[in-house]
Amino acid sequence: MFSHIHPDNYQTQLSKKERDMAELFSEFKLPAAEIFNSAPLHYRQRAEFRVWHEGDDLYYIMFNSETKQKFRVDEFPVACELINTAMKALLVEIKDKPVLRYKLFQVDFLATLSGELLISLLYHKPLEDEWQDYAKKLKQQLTSIAPVDIIGRAKKQKIILDKDYVTEKLQVGDKTLSYQQVENSFTQPNAHVNEKMLMWAKEATQNVGGDLIELYCGNGNFSIALAENFARVLGTEISKTSVKSAQVNIKANNMTNIDIVRMSSEEFSQAMNGERQFRRLEGFDLSQYNYDTVLVDPPRAGLDPDSVELVSRFNKIIYISCNPHTLKDNLRQLTQSHNIEQFALFDQFPYTDHVETGVVLTRKN
C-alpha cells in the first residue's frame, strides 16, 4: 500500500501540486508561488492505527480510503523514526500480556522533534487498577526508546499515568520555541514544514507593526512565533484544551504581549461589531487595539461570511488554508478589497492530494 511513498516520487508529486494550484487559482493575479517542500520520508510526528487480533497475533491495520479494505501495517514510512521504532516495541511488550491487549482496538502515537513520545491505548472495556499496574511497567520498558508517556482510554474513561502531553521545540529563525501539544488536540503533524510556515508568516509580517489579531489560534502556534513583530497580539480559539495549552505556551516562551480568549470567530465578529457583549472579553477594550493585521488559519470549511467581512476590514491579511477550494471561495470576496501580495504552498502531506497554502493580502489603495 505504501509503494508510491518513495523519495524518487517526491518531486513529481510536488510538481503536480504546483500545477494543480496554478490551475485552481488561475482567475486571480497571483505572484510567483513560494514552494516549501517536506522531507520525502519520516515527516509525520503523529499517527494512529487500528489494532487487529488474529489468534495469538496482534498487528496494526489501516483502511484503504477507496476500497475500505483493511491492510496490515508493520512499518509506516511517513511517520518519524521514533514512531516506527515504538510501533514494533509496543506490540512486543503487550502481545503476551492479556491485561494490556484484551479489547485494545486502537493506538495513537504523538512524537516531537525533541524526542518525546506519547502513546494512547484505546479499549472497548473499562480499565481497572490492574491495567494501570501493567501500563506503568510498559512505560518503564519503553523508556529505553525515548521519554514515553502512556494514556489509557475507554468509554467515559481517561487514565493518565504521568502527563497527557508532549513538549515540542520548533526552530523559527534564531529562536527555539516551546509548544505543549496535548493528546487528542489539533497540532500540525509535519513539524519541519510547520517551522517553515511559521518562518514564512514571520517574514511576511516583519515590518508591519501595530497589533495582530489571530482567529483560530489553536495552541498559539502562530501567535507565539509572530509576537515580536507586533506591539500586542490577541488570539481567539474555541477549543478549551487548545486555549489552556496556548496559555502554557505563552508562559513557557516568556511572551508578555499575547492574550488569548476562548471564543469562536463568529462570536469575535459580533464583539467587534458591538452586537454582543461577552464576559470573556472583560478587561479588553477592542477599540484601543491598533489592529492592522489579521491572521486566520480556519478549518477545512474556510471562513463563514461574517468572518470574511470581519477579516476584510484589516489592512493586511495572512490566510493559512488547509482547503484550497474554500480558500478560493473566500479569495473571490477578499480580492474585491485586497491585492494578493504573496502565495505559498506548504507540502504538509506528501503523496496525498492535500495541499496547505498561505496567502498574504494587502488593502488596495
Secondary structure, DSSP 8 states (H G I E B T S, - for coil): --TT-SHHHHHHHHHHHHHHHHHHTTTS-----EEE---SSS-BSEEEEEEEEETTEEEEEEE-TTT--EEEES--TTB-HHHHHHHHHHHHHHTT-HHHHTTEEEEEEEE-TTS-EEEEEEESS---HHHHHHHHHHHHHHTTTS-EEEEEEETTEEEESS-SEEEEEEEETTEEEEEEEETTS---S-HHHHHHHHHHHHHHTTTT-SEEEEES-TTTHHHHHHGGGSSEEEEEES-HHHHHHHHHHHHHTT-SSEEEEE--HHHHHHHHTTS---GGGTT--GGG--EEEEEE---TT---HHHHHHHTTSSEEEEEES-HHHHHHHHHHHTTTEEEEEEEEE-SSTTSS--EEEEEEEE--
